[in-house]
Every structure is written in C-alpha cells, then in structure tokens.
Amino acid sequence: MSAQPEEPTTAPKELSFAEKQAERMKRLRSLHTARNEARTQNHQEVIAEEARNKLPPNYEAKRRQAEWLLDDQAKRQEAEKAGKDYDRVKLLNISAVEAERLERKKKKKNPDEGFSTYEQATVRQYNRLVKNMPTADMEQYEKQKQKYGDAFYGGPNVIIHGMHKDRKEAVDKMVEDLEGQIAKRARFSRRRGYNDDADVDYINDRNAKFNKKLERFYGEHTAEIKQNLERGTAI
C-alpha cells in the first residue's frame, strides 16, 4: 500500500502589533468591568449588613411569625369561603409527632422559670388568675345591667357603694383560690440570711462579719464579761 501524502500544516498567523495592543486593551477593559461590578456588589453587601445590624435581635423571628400569621389567616379565610372547618383541615395535614410537640408546647405556655423580678412574678400571677376565671355569665350580666341602669357602669357622680352584692358562689371561689395559694406557699421555704431572734450588735454587714470573727477567736474568753454587762453587774 502506498503511503498517503501528508497535508501541509499551516502555521498560525502572527498578529500584528496593533492587533496585540487591541487584544490587551480588550482584556484590560474586561478586568476593569469585573472590578467595578465586584466593588458595587461589595458596597451593596456592606450597606445591607449595616442595615441588618441596626435591626433588633429578634427581627427575623418576628418577621417569620408575621408571615406565618398572614398565611394562616389567608388559609382560614379560604376555608371559610369553601364552608370547611379550618382547624380540622389543618389537623389533617399535621403528623402525629408534630401534634404531640404542639401539645407539649401548649402545656408549657406559662412555665415556672423561677424568680427573676417582682414584675415577672406579678405577671405570672395575673395570667394564672385570669386563666382560672370562670366563664362569663351573660344572663346574670344582663340582669344586673337592667337592675342598676346607669349605675351599672359607675361614674364620677354615681354612688355604687352597697348596691352590688357578691354572690355566694363568687365568694366561695375566691376563698378556695386563696386557700390554694396559702397551701402552695406552705410547701416552699427560703433560707434567711439573718436570725431575727439574735441580738443586733452591728451597724452594717462589714461590722457584722468583724464581730463574728471576734466572737470566734475571743468569745470563750469574754463570755463572762459580756454576761455581766448584759445583767448590769459588771464591776
């Protein structure tokens, strides 16, 4: 077999100086454009980060909660238009694990996290009392409203003392609640920093510590002198 003649390879065309210069300028402009875009994006990120730092710490959580409430309200309205019970429809789309988690969260809605401030303790007490209030008796409400007339709402020129009489059921409910509070407080005790029955022989905390130190080292030697001074028989 005769060998096939090889095709002559064409050498790459050498660019002229002007073409090389144009290519370099094109690459330089491309680099300048990329640098300007990066600078603009970096500046935008700095502004966005500064705006985020000025927001409150729980802003994202509040925003997600607001979005969830709006979405939940929209779904509830759609269900009402369709004549469906939204709570029942929502439960059908929740797994058993999620339902159990929500139930645990509902039970821990007002947990006892220990004493922090008197304000928080008062708020917890108020929420507990409001939660345990009986349902409003609207029939009794309307009867009292018709009975007392304008005096039902009170006012600057209305004397309401002695007009309202507490019902026995309401008094029994209050007594039961107070007895429950007393029984609950009886289960707790706190360690007192000072003995109320001890003699006060100090003017401040620092002086009290100093007196205790003196008593520890010299108490047995000065016990008789101290007793004589207390009885008034010291010589």
C-alpha positions in Angstrom: 0.0 0.0 0.0 1.2 3.4 -0.9 1.5 5.9 1.9 -1.0 8.8 1.9 0.7 12.1 1.3 0.6 14.3 4.5 -1.3 17.5 4.2 0.8 20.5 4.8 0.1 22.2 8.2 -0.5 25.9 8.1 1.5 27.9 10.6 -0.6 30.2 12.9 -0.9 33.7 11.7 1.2 36.0 13.7 -0.8 39.0 15.0 0.4 42.5 14.2 1.4 44.9 17.0 -1.9 46.8 16.6 -3.9 43.7 16.9 -2.0 42.6 20.0 -2.5 46.0 21.5 -6.2 45.8 20.8 -6.5 42.4 22.4 -4.6 43.6 25.5 -6.9 46.7 25.8 -10.0 44.4 25.4 -8.8 42.2 28.3 -7.9 45.3 30.4 -11.4 46.7 29.9 -12.9 43.3 30.8 -10.9 43.3 34.1 -11.9 46.9 34.8 -15.6 46.0 34.3 -15.3 42.9 36.6 -13.5 45.0 39.3 -16.2 47.7 39.2 -19.0 45.1 39.4 -17.3 43.4 42.4 -16.8 46.9 44.1 -20.5 47.7 43.5 -21.7 44.3 44.9 -19.3 44.7 47.9 -20.7 48.1 48.7 -24.3 46.9 48.5 -23.4 44.0 50.8 -21.9 46.4 53.3 -25.0 48.6 53.3 -27.2 45.6 53.7 -25.1 44.3 56.6 -25.2 47.7 58.3 -29.0 47.8 57.9 -29.3 44.3 59.4 -27.1 45.2 62.4 -29.4 48.1 63.1 -32.4 45.8 63.4 -33.5 44.4 66.8 -32.0 40.9 67.7 -35.4 39.1 67.2 -36.3 40.8 64.0 -36.0 37.7 61.9 -38.1 35.6 64.3 -40.8 38.3 64.4 -40.8 38.6 60.6 -41.3 34.8 60.2 -44.0 34.9 62.8 -45.8 37.7 61.0 -45.5 36.0 57.6 -46.9 32.8 59.2 -49.8 34.6 60.8 -50.7 36.3 57.4 -50.5 33.0 55.6 -52.6 31.2 58.3 -55.2 34.0 58.2 -55.4 33.7 54.4 -55.9 29.9 54.5 -58.5 30.3 57.2 -60.5 32.7 55.0 -60.2 30.4 52.1 -61.5 27.5 54.2 -64.4 29.6 55.5 -65.4 30.6 51.9 -65.3 26.9 51.0 -67.5 26.0 54.0 -64.8 23.9 55.8 -63.6 23.9 59.3 -60.1 25.3 59.1 -58.9 23.8 62.4 -60.0 20.3 61.3 -58.4 20.7 57.9 -55.1 21.9 59.5 -55.0 18.9 61.8 -55.3 16.6 58.8 -52.0 18.0 57.4 -50.1 17.6 60.7 -48.2 14.5 61.6 -48.6 12.8 65.0 -45.1 13.8 66.1 -45.8 17.5 65.2 -49.2 17.3 67.0 -47.5 15.9 70.1 -44.9 18.7 70.0 -47.5 21.4 69.8 -49.4 19.8 72.7 -46.3 19.9 74.8 -45.6 23.5 73.8 -49.2 24.4 74.7 -48.8 22.9 78.2 -45.6 24.9 78.7 -47.2 28.2 77.8 -46.8 29.6 81.3 -43.9 27.6 82.8 -42.4 28.4 86.2 -38.9 29.5 85.3 -38.0 30.6 88.9 -37.9 34.0 90.4 -36.4 36.7 88.2 -38.1 40.0 89.1 -41.2 41.0 91.1 -42.7 42.3 87.9 -42.4 39.0 86.2 -43.8 37.2 89.3 -46.8 39.6 89.3 -47.4 39.0 85.5 -47.4 35.2 86.0 -49.8 35.5 89.0 -52.1 37.7 86.9 -52.1 35.4 83.9 -52.8 32.4 86.2 -55.7 34.1 87.9 -57.2 35.3 84.6 -56.8 31.8 83.2 -58.7 30.3 86.1 -61.5 32.7 86.0 -64.9 31.2 85.3 -66.7 31.8 82.1 -68.8 35.0 82.0 -72.5 34.5 82.9 -74.1 36.8 80.3 -77.6 36.2 81.6 -76.6 37.4 85.1 -74.7 40.3 83.4 -77.9 41.5 81.5 -80.0 41.2 84.7 -77.6 43.4 86.7 -77.4 45.8 83.8 -81.2 46.2 83.7 -81.4 46.4 87.5 -78.8 49.1 88.2 -79.3 51.2 85.0 -76.7 54.0 84.7 -75.2 53.0 88.0 -74.1 49.7 86.4 -71.1 51.4 84.7 -70.4 53.8 87.5 -69.1 57.4 87.1 -67.9 60.4 88.9 -71.4 61.4 90.2 -72.7 57.9 90.9 -72.5 56.2 94.3 -72.3 52.5 93.9 -71.3 51.5 97.4 -73.7 49.0 98.8 -75.6 48.5 95.6 -73.7 45.4 94.4 -73.9 42.2 96.4 -71.3 39.5 95.9 -72.8 36.1 95.1 -72.0 33.1 97.4 -70.5 31.2 94.5 -68.1 34.0 93.8 -67.1 34.3 97.4 -66.5 30.5 97.7 -64.4 30.6 94.5 -62.2 33.4 96.0 -61.8 31.6 99.3 -60.9 28.4 97.5 -58.3 30.2 95.4 -56.8 31.9 98.5 -56.6 28.7 100.4 -54.8 27.1 97.4 -52.3 30.0 97.4 -51.6 29.5 101.1 -51.2 25.8 100.7 -48.8 26.3 97.8 -46.7 28.8 99.8 -46.5 26.5 102.7 -44.6 23.9 100.6 -41.8 26.4 99.9 -39.3 27.9 102.3 -36.3 30.2 101.9 -33.1 30.4 103.9 -32.9 33.6 105.8 -29.7 35.4 105.8 -30.2 36.8 109.3 -31.6 35.4 112.5 -34.4 37.6 113.6 -34.1 36.4 117.3 -30.4 37.1 117.5 -29.0 40.3 119.3 -28.1 43.1 116.9 -24.6 44.1 117.8 -23.5 45.6 114.4 -24.2 48.6 112.3 -23.6 47.2 108.8 -22.6 43.9 107.1 -18.9 44.6 107.3 -19.2 45.2 111.1 -21.3 42.1 111.5 -18.6 40.0 109.8 -15.9 41.6 112.0 -18.0 40.9 115.2 -18.4 37.2 114.1 -14.6 36.9 113.7 -14.0 38.4 117.2 -16.6 36.0 118.7 -14.9 33.1 117.0 -11.5 33.9 118.4 -12.2 35.6 121.8 -15.8 34.5 122.6 -14.9 31.9 125.2 -12.6 34.3 127.0 -15.1 37.2 127.1 -18.3 35.3 127.7 -18.4 36.2 131.4 -17.7 39.9 130.9 -20.4 40.1 128.2 -22.9 38.4 130.5 -22.1 40.8 133.4 -22.5 43.8 131.0 -25.9 42.5 129.9 -27.1 41.9 133.5 -25.6 45.2 134.6 -23.5 43.6 137.3 -20.1 44.4 135.8 -17.5 45.8 138.2 
